[in-house]
């Protein structure tokens, strides 16, 4: 909160309002998805309200107390999938008691916030960077598939089952039983608009255009009111213990607390990962640096308060954050403006939201799920190390068919085990060769660099890499690759001692090279070891970014090439 900037008020206000416009349909859609397992006509309106309350409170408080300048927080795919399982389990266990459902969701959100505050206080944020790319890829792709499967049912006017297996097994029967053709047409039209509008203009959010256009069409066509959101209660949200509709008598609070700890921890873990990844994205765009531990504290305060007011838990939202930044948002004020915009909707325009068809929100979420899937990671499965491919597939399948937190945990264990095996083999080979090096060396010249003249040093920068470039060394790698001085026209990346590179390392190398080339810097490589050379060829870094003629067998060949180029 101490570094809130006030020198970009106009940009922050415009960015916040734009992000709020994008967030509105997503808050409604994620809220309804969270209550999708409840078989009651009141579920859509209650879910929409919970989504708006969560987006408003989390969005404001996470911006106020967080550690990322331009972060926009609210309901996200991973958090909503977990919340949906909590809501569905409470509905079943209580035999359809809405008070029990709200209490279970609220307590899980409160514990989520408390755990995140604890994570920030013990400074655990910095360890998120050690999660390997295949684990994140498989996890996010699994989340995307779950979202799509859940929304196929509302797309045809049906109630979605809770478990993924039931969604798949029961779908043929659902298709043969009174499918709402109008709902399907509205949903498909929504998907088409969300995909088509950005091709025509990027000045207006495609999700909002689709929401408004398809809702107007549904009203004109007298669409079945039972398949719309329905009335959302207007006015300021009230805390859990002050809600008139809540029956708190006879509640065994000790039992509720015990039952909420594990779901709260699950939400906190996923929310922290989701948020800090978005913080990294924001840093890359704005060229700033977030405070990961402060961000977790801000998210924790926001989620705890959202839970207290019966809003669904959320996290830093990548798409909304990017929209905010692209629209001029640069400080935490933009995140607070986004939340105030949603509050205005909640207070004044809730009556208009009741006409929105559930199939339209399903169409929006299907595009969200599609965007979450890491198609690039799957395309590269045959090109990356087999261990990375194995981890990605295992995490993906476990995310879809088992449990999200279990998937991440097992994925991390497998990734660490496989890495330890590979690292042990590499270190043994280095000992046999008489060389044991580690880290990134940018100051000490190597023995074969005598051919570099003082004149060449004025415009040539030599980056020496020692040891594996893998998910655990990406932070150090990114740091040294951004340390290129001003006035440099050529960067030579020395790869002689890079004996291993994984998928995370390859993608980090690709990003670093693109950043250098975008500045007009020519990038050359020398003595690329076989394993690193193979993965860079398979991921097309060589020859797409680095032509074959710019990768040299010896450092002397590279210097000779530069001398000839200068002539």
C-alpha positions in Angstrom: 0.0 0.0 0.0 2.9 2.3 0.6 3.9 2.6 -3.0 0.5 3.5 -4.5 1.3 6.0 -7.3 -0.8 9.1 -8.0 0.9 10.4 -11.1 -1.2 8.5 -13.6 -4.8 9.1 -12.3 -6.4 9.4 -15.8 -4.8 6.2 -17.0 -5.6 4.4 -13.8 -9.3 5.4 -13.9 -9.7 4.5 -17.6 -7.8 1.2 -17.1 -9.8 0.3 -14.0 -13.2 1.0 -15.7 -12.1 -1.0 -18.8 -11.0 -3.9 -16.6 -14.3 -3.6 -14.7 -16.3 -3.9 -17.9 -14.3 -7.0 -18.8 -14.7 -8.4 -15.3 -18.5 -8.0 -15.1 -19.5 -10.9 -17.4 -16.7 -13.1 -15.9 -17.8 -12.4 -12.3 -21.3 -13.4 -13.2 -20.2 -16.5 -15.1 -17.8 -17.8 -12.5 -20.3 -17.1 -9.7 -23.0 -19.2 -11.5 -20.4 -21.9 -12.3 -19.6 -22.1 -8.5 -23.3 -22.8 -7.7 -23.7 -25.1 -10.7 -24.0 -28.2 -8.6 -27.1 -26.9 -6.8 -30.4 -28.2 -8.1 -32.5 -25.1 -7.3 -34.0 -22.3 -9.4 -32.4 -19.8 -7.0 -28.9 -21.1 -7.6 -28.0 -18.9 -10.7 -29.0 -15.6 -9.0 -27.2 -16.6 -5.8 -24.2 -17.6 -7.7 -24.2 -14.4 -9.7 -24.4 -12.3 -6.5 -21.6 -14.3 -4.9 -19.4 -13.7 -8.0 -20.0 -10.0 -8.0 -19.5 -9.7 -4.2 -16.2 -11.7 -4.4 -15.0 -9.6 -7.4 -15.8 -6.3 -5.7 -14.3 -7.0 -2.3 -11.3 -9.0 -3.4 -10.6 -6.6 -6.3 -10.6 -3.5 -4.0 -8.8 -4.9 -1.0 -6.1 -6.9 -2.9 -5.3 -3.8 -4.9 -5.2 -1.6 -1.7 -3.0 -3.9 0.4 -1.3 -6.0 -2.4 2.2 -5.8 -3.8 1.6 -5.7 -7.6 1.1 -2.2 -9.1 -1.4 -3.0 -11.8 -2.9 -6.3 -10.7 -6.7 -6.9 -11.1 -8.1 -9.6 -8.8 -11.4 -11.5 -8.9 -12.9 -14.9 -9.5 -10.7 -17.2 -11.7 -11.1 -20.6 -13.3 -9.0 -22.6 -10.8 -10.5 -21.0 -7.8 -14.1 -21.4 -9.1 -13.6 -25.1 -9.8 -12.6 -25.7 -6.2 -15.4 -23.5 -4.9 -17.9 -25.4 -7.0 -16.8 -28.7 -5.4 -17.2 -27.1 -1.9 -20.7 -25.8 -2.7 -21.8 -29.0 -4.2 -20.6 -31.1 -1.3 -22.3 -28.8 1.3 -25.5 -28.9 -0.7 -25.5 -32.7 -0.7 -24.5 -33.1 2.9 -27.1 -30.6 4.2 -29.9 -32.1 2.0 -30.4 -28.8 0.2 -29.9 -26.2 2.9 -28.8 -22.9 1.4 -27.6 -21.6 4.8 -25.2 -24.6 5.1 -23.9 -24.0 1.6 -23.2 -20.3 2.2 -21.5 -21.1 5.6 -19.3 -23.7 4.0 -18.3 -21.4 1.1 -17.8 -18.5 3.4 -15.6 -20.4 5.9 -13.5 -21.9 3.1 -13.0 -18.4 1.7 -12.1 -17.0 5.2 -9.5 -19.8 5.8 -8.2 -19.2 2.3 -7.5 -15.6 3.2 -6.0 -16.4 6.5 -3.6 -19.0 5.0 -2.6 -16.5 2.3 -1.8 -13.9 4.9 0.3 -16.5 6.7 2.1 -17.4 3.5 3.0 -13.8 3.0 4.2 -13.3 6.6 6.5 -16.3 6.4 7.7 -15.1 3.0 6.7 -18.2 1.0 6.0 -16.2 -2.2 9.5 -16.5 -3.6 9.2 -20.3 -3.8 6.4 -20.3 -6.4 9.1 -19.8 -9.1 10.3 -23.3 -8.4 7.2 -24.9 -9.9 8.3 -26.5 -13.2 6.6 -25.4 -16.4 5.2 -28.9 -17.2 3.4 -28.9 -13.9 1.8 -25.5 -14.5 1.0 -26.4 -18.1 -0.7 -29.7 -17.2 -2.6 -28.0 -14.3 -3.9 -25.0 -16.3 -4.8 -27.2 -19.3 -6.8 -29.5 -17.0 -8.6 -26.5 -15.5 -9.5 -25.3 -19.0 -10.9 -28.7 -19.9 -13.0 -28.9 -16.7 -14.5 -25.5 -17.4 -15.4 -26.4 -20.9 -17.0 -29.7 -19.8 -19.0 -28.0 -17.1 -20.4 -25.4 -19.5 -21.4 -27.8 -22.3 -24.5 -28.6 -20.3 -25.8 -25.0 -19.7 -25.0 -24.5 -23.4 -27.9 -26.8 -24.3 -30.2 -25.7 -21.4 -29.2 -28.5 -18.9 -27.9 -28.7 -15.4 -24.3 -29.9 -15.3 -23.2 -32.9 -13.1 -20.6 -32.3 -10.5 -17.9 -34.9 -11.3 -15.9 -34.8 -14.6 -16.6 -38.5 -15.3 -20.4 -37.9 -14.9 -20.1 -35.0 -17.3 -18.6 -37.2 -19.9 -20.7 -40.3 -19.3 -24.1 -38.5 -19.0 -23.6 -36.2 -22.0 -25.1 -38.5 -24.7 -28.3 -38.9 -22.6 -28.5 -35.2 -22.0 -28.3 -34.5 -25.7 -31.2 -36.8 -26.4 -33.6 -35.3 -23.8 -35.3 -32.0 -24.7 -32.3 -29.9 -25.7 -33.0 -26.2 -25.8 -32.2 -25.2 -29.4 -32.6 -21.5 -28.5 -30.1 -21.8 -25.6 -27.7 -23.6 -27.9 -28.0 -20.9 -30.6 -27.4 -18.1 -28.0 -24.4 -19.9 -26.6 -22.8 -20.6 -29.9 -23.5 -17.0 -31.0 -21.7 -15.9 -27.9 -18.7 -17.9 -28.7 -18.6 -16.6 -32.3 -18.9 -13.0 -31.1 -16.2 -13.4 -28.4 -13.8 -14.7 -31.1 -14.9 -12.4 -33.9 -15.1 -9.0 -32.2 -11.3 -8.7 -31.5 -10.7 -9.2 -35.3 -12.8 -6.1 -36.0 -11.8 -3.9 -33.1 -9.9 -4.2 -29.8 -11.4 -1.0 -28.4 -14.4 -2.8 -26.7 -14.3 -6.0 -24.7 -15.6 -8.8 -26.8 -17.2 -10.6 -23.8 -19.2 -7.5 -22.9 -20.4 -7.1 -26.6 -21.4 -10.8 -26.7 -23.2 -10.5 -23.3 -25.2 -7.4 -24.3 -26.0 -8.5 -27.9 -27.1 -12.0 -27.0 -29.1 -10.9 -24.0 -31.0 -8.4 -26.2 -31.7 -11.1 -28.7 -33.0 -13.5 -26.0 -35.4 -10.8 -24.7 -36.7 -10.1 -28.2 -37.2 -13.8 -28.7 -39.0 -14.2 -25.3 -36.3 -16.7 -24.1 -37.4 -19.1 -21.3 -36.9 -17.2 -18.0 -36.1 -20.4 -16.2 -32.8 -20.5 -18.2 -31.7 -17.0 -17.2 -29.9 -15.7 -14.1 -33.0 -14.4 -12.5 -33.3 -11.6 -9.9 -30.2 -10.6 -8.0 -30.7 -8.9 -4.6 -29.8 -5.2 -4.8 -28.0 -3.2 -2.1 -24.8 -3.5 -0.1 -23.7 -7.0 0.7 -24.1 -8.0 4.4 -21.7 -10.1 6.5 -22.4 -13.8 7.0 -23.7 -13.3 10.5 -26.1 -10.4 9.7 -27.9 -11.9 6.7 -31.6 -12.0 7.2 -31.9 -15.2 5.2 -29.4 -17.1 7.2 -30.4 -19.7 9.8 -27.4 -20.0 12.1 -29.2 -21.8 15.0 -28.0 -25.3 15.7 -24.8 -24.8 13.7 -21.8 -26.8 15.1 -19.2 -24.2 14.5 -16.3 -26.4 15.6 -17.3 -29.0 13.0 -17.7 -26.3 10.3 -14.3 -25.0 11.1 -12.7 -28.4 11.0 -14.4 -29.1 7.6 -13.3 -25.8 6.2 -9.5 -26.0 6.9 -8.5 -28.3 4.0 -10.7 -26.6 1.4 -9.4 -23.3 2.6 -5.8 -24.5 2.3 -6.5 -25.8 -1.2 -8.0 -22.4 -2.3 -5.0 -20.6 -0.7 -2.5 -22.8 -2.5 -4.1 -22.5 -5.9 -4.9 -18.8 -5.5 -1.3 -18.0 -4.5 0.1 -19.7 -7.6 -2.5 -18.2 -9.9 -1.9 -14.7 -8.4 1.9 -14.7 -8.5 2.0 -16.0 -12.0 -0.2 -13.1 -13.0 2.1 -10.7 -11.1 5.0 -12.0 -13.2 3.0 -11.3 -16.4 2.2 -7.7 -15.1 5.9 -7.2 -14.4 6.9 -8.3 -17.9 4.5 -5.8 -19.5 5.1 -2.8 -17.2 8.8 -3.5 -16.6 8.2 -3.2 -12.8 8.8 -5.7 -10.0 6.1 -6.9 -7.7 6.4 -7.7 -4.0 5.3 -11.3 -3.9 4.8 -11.6 -0.1 2.9 -8.3 0.2 0.8 -9.5 -2.7 -0.2 -12.7 -0.8 -1.1 -10.6 2.2 -3.3 -8.4 0.1 -4.9 -11.3 -1.6 -5.5 -12.9 1.9 -7.2 -9.8 3.3 -9.4 -9.6 0.2 -10.4 -13.3 0.2 -11.1 -13.4 3.9 -13.4 -10.3 3.6 -15.0 -11.7 0.5 -15.7 -15.0 2.4 -17.1 -13.0 5.3 -19.6 -11.4 3.0 -20.4 -14.7 1.2 -18.5 -13.8 -2.0 -16.5 -16.5 -3.8 -12.7 -16.6 -3.4 -10.5 -15.5 -6.3 -7.0 -14.5 -7.3 -5.0 -12.3 -9.6 -6.7 -12.5 -13.0 -4.3 -12.5 -16.0 -6.6 -11.4 -18.8 -8.2 -8.6 -16.7 -4.7 -7.4 -15.5 -3.4 -7.3 -19.1 -6.5 -5.3 -20.2 -6.0 -2.9 -17.3 -2.3 -2.3 -18.3 -3.1 -2.0 -22.0 -5.8 0.6 -21.1 -3.4 2.8 -19.1 -3.6 1.3 -15.6 -0.2 1.5 -13.8 -0.9 1.7 -10.1 -3.1 0.0 -7.5 -5.7 2.8 -8.0 -6.8 1.1 -11.2 -7.6 -2.1 -9.3 -9.7 -0.2 -6.8 -11.5 1.7 -9.6 -12.3 -1.7 -11.2 -13.9 -2.8 -7.9 -15.9 0.4 -7.4 -17.3 0.0 -10.9 -18.5 -3.5 -10.1 -20.0 -2.2 -6.8 -21.9 0.4 -8.8 -23.3 -2.5 -11.0 -24.2 -4.4 -7.9 -26.0 -1.5 -6.3 -27.8 0.0 -9.3 -28.0 -2.3 -12.3 -28.6 -5.7 -10.8 -32.1 -5.7 -12.0 -30.9 -5.7 -15.6 -28.6 -8.7 -15.1 -31.6 -11.0 -14.5 -32.3 -11.3 -18.2 -28.9 -12.7 -19.1 -29.3 -16.4 -20.4 -27.2 -19.0 -18.7 -26.1 -20.3 -22.1 -24.6 -16.9 -22.9 -22.4 -17.1 -19.8 -21.6 -20.7 -20.7 -20.4 -19.5 -24.1 -18.2 -16.9 -22.4 -16.7 -19.4 -20.0 -16.0 -21.9 -22.8 -13.8 -19.3 -24.5 -12.1 -18.7 -21.2 -11.5 -22.4 -20.7 -10.2 -22.7 -24.3 -7.8 -19.8 -23.6 -6.4 -21.4 -20.5 -5.4 -24.7 -22.2 -1.7 -24.6 -23.1 -1.8 -25.9 -26.6 1.8 -25.0 -27.2 2.9 -27.3 -24.4 0.9 -30.2 -25.9 2.3 -29.4 -29.4 5.9 -29.7 -28.1 5.3 -33.0 -26.2 7.3 -34.9 -28.8 10.1 -32.4 -28.8 10.7 -31.8 -25.1 12.5 -34.2 -22.7 10.4 -37.3 -22.1 10.4 -36.6 -18.4 8.8 -33.2 -18.9 6.2 -34.7 -21.2 5.4 -37.4 -18.7 4.9 -34.9 -15.9 2.7 -32.7 -18.1 0.4 -35.6 -19.0 0.2 -37.0 -15.5 -0.7 -33.6 -14.0 -3.2 -32.9 -16.8 -5.0 -36.2 -16.3 -5.0 -36.0 -12.5 -6.4 -32.4 -12.7 -9.3 -33.4 -14.9 -10.2 -36.8 -13.3 -8.9 -36.7 -9.7 -8.2 -33.5 -7.7 -6.4 -30.2 -8.4 -4.2 -30.0 -5.4 -3.3 -33.7 -5.6 -2.4 -33.1 -9.2 0.0 -30.3 -8.4 1.5 -32.1 -5.4 2.2 -35.4 -7.3 3.4 -33.4 -10.3 5.9 -31.6 -8.2 7.1 -34.8 -6.6 7.6 -36.6 -9.9 9.3 -33.5 -11.4 11.7 -33.2 -8.5 12.5 -36.9 -8.5 13.2 -37.0 -12.3 15.3 -33.8 -12.0 17.3 -35.3 -9.1 18.0 -38.3 -11.3 19.1 -36.1 -14.2 21.1 -33.7 -12.1 22.9 -36.6 -10.4 23.9 -38.1 -13.7 25.1 -34.7 -15.0 27.1 -33.9 -11.9 28.8 -37.3 -12.1 29.7 -36.6 -15.7 31.1 -33.2 -14.7 33.3 -34.8 -12.0 34.6 -37.3 -14.5 35.6 -34.4 -16.8 37.4 -32.6 -14.1 35.0 -29.6 -14.1 32.2 -28.8 -11.7 30.6 -25.5 -12.3 27.3 -23.9 -11.4 25.5 -20.6 -11.9 25.8 -17.7 -14.3 29.2 -16.1 -14.8 29.2 -12.7 -16.4 32.5 -11.2 -15.2 35.3 -13.6 -15.5 36.6 -14.2 -19.1 37.2 -17.8 -20.1 40.6 -19.0 -21.3 39.7 -18.9 -25.1 38.6 -15.2 -25.1 42.0 -13.7 -25.9 40.9 -12.8 -29.4 38.4 -10.1 -28.2 39.9 -6.7 -28.8 39.3 -3.6 -26.6 37.5 -2.0 -29.5 35.1 -5.0 -29.8 34.3 -4.9 -26.1 32.7 -1.5 -26.6 29.8 -3.0 -28.6 30.0 -6.7 -27.8 28.6 -8.3 -24.6 29.6 -11.9 -23.7 27.2 -13.8 -21.6 28.7 -16.9 -20.0 26.3 -19.6 -18.8 27.5 -22.3 -16.4 25.5 -25.4 -15.6 21.9 -26.5 -16.4 19.3 -24.0 -17.6 16.2 -25.5 -16.0 13.1 -24.5 -14.0 15.1 -24.1 -10.8 17.6 -21.7 -12.4 15.2 -19.6 -14.5 15.3 -16.6 -12.0 19.0 -16.3 -12.1 19.0 -16.8 -15.9 16.5 -14.1 -16.5 18.4 -11.7 -14.3 21.7 -12.0 -16.1 20.0 -11.9 -19.5 18.5 -8.5 -18.6 21.8 -7.1 -17.5 23.0 -6.2 -21.0 24.5 -2.7 -20.9 23.3 0.2 -23.1 25.0 0.7 -26.4 25.6 -3.0 -27.0 24.9 -4.2 -30.6 26.0 -7.9 -30.3 25.4 -10.4 -27.5 27.4 -13.7 -27.5 25.8 -16.4 -25.4 28.4 -18.9 -24.4 26.8 -22.4 -24.0 29.9 -24.6 -23.6 29.1 -25.4 -20.0 25.2 -25.7 -20.3 25.0 -29.5 -20.2 21.2 -29.7 -19.7 18.2 -27.6 -20.7 14.6 -28.5 -19.9 11.3 -27.1 -21.4 11.2 -24.2 -18.9 14.8 -23.3 -19.8 14.1 -23.5 -23.5 11.1 -21.1 -23.2 13.1 -18.7 -21.0 15.9 -18.7 -23.5 13.4 -18.0 -26.3 11.9 -15.1 -24.4 15.4 -13.6 -23.6 16.5 -13.8 -27.3 13.3 -12.2 -28.5 13.7 -9.3 -26.0 17.3 -8.8 -27.1 16.4 -8.9 -30.8 13.5 -6.5 -30.2 16.1 -3.9 -29.0 18.0 -4.4 -32.3 20.7 -6.6 -30.8 22.3 -9.4 -32.8 22.4 -12.6 -30.8 25.1 -15.3 -31.4 25.8 -18.6 -29.7 28.9 -20.6 -29.3 29.6 -24.3 -28.5 26.1 -25.5 -27.9 26.2 -28.8 -26.1 24.3 -31.8 -27.7 21.3 -31.9 -25.3 20.7 -28.2 -25.3 21.2 -28.0 -29.0 18.6 -30.7 -29.6 15.9 -29.1 -27.5 16.5 -25.7 -29.0 16.2 -27.2 -32.5 13.1 -29.1 -31.5 11.4 -26.0 -30.1 12.6 -24.0 -33.2 14.8 -21.5 -31.3 17.4 -22.7 -33.8 17.1 -21.9 -36.7 13.9 -19.7 -36.3 15.4 -17.2 -33.9 19.1 -18.0 -34.1 20.1 -18.9 -37.7 22.4 -21.9 -38.0 25.2 -19.6 -39.2 24.9 -17.7 -35.9 25.7 -20.8 -33.8 29.4 -21.5 -33.8 31.4 -24.6 -32.9 34.2 -22.6 -31.3 34.4 -19.1 -29.8 37.3 -18.3 -32.2 34.9 -19.0 -35.1 32.4 -16.5 -33.6 35.0 -13.8 -33.2 36.3 -14.4 -36.8 32.8 -14.0 -38.1 32.4 -10.6 -36.2 35.7 -9.3 -37.5 34.6 -10.1 -41.1 31.3 -8.5 -40.5 32.9 -5.3 -39.3 35.0 -5.1 -42.5 
